[in-house]
């Protein structure tokens, strides 16, 4: 009832899968050499069942890209013992360090940095507002994972629960930054499912964006 547009656990397309863990989705990307997760969910048993239902193994996850460090996004990190863990450079890695396994490493990532993990190129985009260190990630220049930066309602973009934002003005600027990006085909949110990118989704934000284009290279 709280999140009616959440995706059920299953494939989204031939490269991306969604896992539903209660009120949150996280996503698994098939890379040429392993799996890449955008966030992790929060209940280990539920996440493990999700991997089993998809015919995947948690030990094959080579990287986890965290949109932010809230419990519903980061609590299941220990399920992925071989993963490189990426967090926003403005976040505080020590908040998750205690729960890491010996094989995991934490790597801060700055805005507009592209990292290649398992043969897959993923670009990080700083999107503060929900939290100071929030990040979005774009894979293959067309699939945008927004975490809690925004919500989708009837295919249109709105801020995610602005009463949860640490900085509403920063959240507005972050959405305008995402609206200025070109070539995005799909948007993936944490609490309102997925939708198409482009002019129709960001109609309001396209009309008000004032972000310099060099901040969001095509």
C-alpha positions in Angstrom: 0.0 0.0 0.0 2.9 2.4 0.8 4.7 1.7 -2.5 2.2 0.4 -5.0 4.6 0.7 -8.0 7.4 -1.4 -6.7 8.7 -4.1 -9.0 8.3 -7.7 -8.1 11.5 -9.8 -8.1 12.3 -10.8 -11.6 14.0 -9.7 -14.9 13.5 -6.2 -16.2 15.3 -7.0 -19.4 18.0 -9.3 -20.6 20.7 -7.4 -18.6 18.9 -6.0 -15.5 16.9 -7.7 -12.7 14.9 -6.2 -9.8 14.8 -7.6 -6.3 12.0 -6.6 -4.0 12.7 -6.5 -0.3 9.6 -5.2 1.4 9.2 -1.5 0.6 12.4 -1.2 -1.5 13.8 -2.4 -4.8 17.4 -2.9 -5.6 18.8 -3.9 -8.9 21.2 -6.5 -10.3 23.1 -5.9 -13.5 24.7 -8.7 -15.5 28.2 -7.6 -16.4 30.5 -9.6 -18.7 32.5 -10.8 -15.7 30.1 -11.0 -12.8 27.1 -9.2 -11.3 26.8 -5.6 -10.2 24.3 -4.5 -7.6 22.8 -1.1 -7.2 22.1 -1.1 -3.5 21.5 -4.3 -1.5 18.1 -4.4 0.3 17.9 -4.9 4.1 16.6 -8.4 5.0 19.2 -11.1 4.3 16.8 -14.0 4.0 14.5 -12.1 1.6 17.5 -11.0 -0.6 18.9 -14.5 -0.6 15.5 -15.9 -1.7 15.5 -13.2 -4.5 18.8 -14.4 -5.8 17.7 -18.0 -5.7 14.5 -17.1 -7.6 16.6 -15.4 -10.3 19.0 -18.3 -10.5 21.9 -16.2 -9.3 24.6 -16.5 -6.7 25.4 -13.8 -4.2 29.1 -14.7 -4.3 29.2 -13.7 -8.0 28.5 -10.1 -7.2 31.7 -8.2 -8.0 30.6 -4.7 -7.1 27.9 -3.0 -5.1 27.2 0.7 -5.9 25.4 2.3 -3.0 23.1 5.2 -3.7 23.3 6.1 0.0 23.9 4.4 3.4 20.3 4.2 4.8 19.5 0.8 6.2 17.0 -0.3 3.5 19.7 0.2 0.9 22.9 -1.0 2.5 22.2 -3.5 5.3 22.7 -6.6 3.2 26.3 -5.8 2.2 27.7 -8.8 4.0 25.8 -11.1 1.6 28.3 -10.2 -1.1 31.7 -11.2 0.2 33.7 -10.6 -3.0 32.3 -7.2 -3.9 34.0 -3.9 -4.3 31.7 -1.4 -2.5 31.4 2.0 -3.9 29.9 4.9 -1.9 29.6 8.6 -2.5 32.7 10.6 -1.7 30.7 12.9 0.5 29.3 9.9 2.5 31.0 8.4 5.6 32.4 4.9 4.8 33.1 4.2 8.4 29.3 3.9 8.9 29.4 0.5 7.0 33.0 -0.6 7.7 32.1 -2.7 10.7 29.7 -4.9 8.7 32.1 -5.6 5.8 33.6 -9.0 5.2 37.4 -9.4 4.9 37.1 -9.7 1.1 35.2 -6.4 0.6 36.8 -3.0 0.0 35.1 0.4 0.3 35.9 2.9 -2.5 34.7 6.5 -2.4 33.4 7.7 -5.8 33.1 11.3 -6.9 30.6 12.8 -9.3 31.0 12.1 -13.0 33.6 9.4 -12.4 33.2 6.3 -14.5 34.3 3.0 -13.0 34.5 -0.3 -14.8 33.4 -3.3 -12.8 33.2 -6.8 -14.2 33.6 -5.3 -17.6 30.6 -2.9 -17.2 31.1 0.9 -17.2 29.0 2.7 -14.6 29.1 6.5 -14.2 28.5 8.0 -10.8 26.5 11.3 -10.4 26.4 13.2 -7.1 22.8 13.8 -6.2 22.7 15.3 -2.6 19.4 16.2 -1.0 17.9 13.1 0.4 21.2 12.6 2.1 24.3 14.8 1.7 26.2 11.9 0.1 23.5 10.5 -2.2 24.5 9.2 -5.6 22.8 8.1 -8.8 24.5 5.7 -11.3 24.1 5.4 -15.0 25.0 2.1 -16.8 25.9 2.0 -20.4 24.9 5.6 -20.8 21.2 4.7 -20.8 20.0 3.1 -17.6 19.8 5.6 -14.7 19.5 4.3 -11.1 18.3 7.2 -8.9 18.0 5.7 -5.4 15.9 8.0 -3.3 16.5 11.2 -5.4 13.1 11.0 -7.1 9.8 9.2 -7.4 7.8 8.2 -10.5 4.0 8.8 -10.6 2.2 8.0 -13.7 5.5 8.1 -15.6 6.4 11.6 -14.4 9.3 12.6 -12.0 8.6 14.0 -8.6 11.0 14.5 -5.6 11.1 11.4 -3.4 9.4 12.1 0.0 10.7 15.7 0.4 9.9 15.6 4.1 12.7 13.0 4.3 15.2 15.3 2.5 18.1 16.7 4.5 18.3 19.6 2.0 15.3 20.3 -0.2 17.0 22.9 -2.3 19.9 20.5 -3.0 17.4 17.8 -3.9 15.8 20.2 -6.4 19.2 20.9 -8.0 20.0 17.2 -8.1 16.8 16.4 -10.0 17.5 19.3 -12.4 20.9 17.8 -13.0 19.4 14.4 -13.9 16.9 16.1 -16.1 19.6 17.7 -18.1 21.2 14.4 -19.0 20.7 13.2 -22.5 20.2 9.7 -23.8 18.6 8.2 -20.7 16.2 5.5 -21.8 15.1 4.0 -18.4 14.8 5.3 -14.9 15.0 2.9 -11.9 13.9 4.1 -8.5 14.2 2.5 -5.1 10.5 2.9 -4.0 8.4 3.6 -7.1 9.5 1.1 -9.7 10.8 2.1 -13.1 9.8 4.2 -16.1 11.0 5.7 -19.3 13.5 8.5 -19.3 13.5 11.5 -21.6 11.4 14.6 -22.1 8.1 13.2 -20.9 9.3 12.0 -17.5 11.3 15.1 -16.7 8.8 17.6 -18.4 8.6 20.0 -15.4 12.3 19.8 -14.7 13.3 20.4 -18.3 11.5 23.6 -18.2 13.3 24.9 -15.1 16.8 23.3 -15.4 19.7 25.7 -15.1 22.5 23.2 -14.7 25.6 23.8 -16.8 25.9 21.1 -19.4 29.6 20.3 -18.5 28.3 19.0 -15.2 26.4 16.2 -17.0 28.5 15.3 -20.0 26.6 13.3 -22.6 
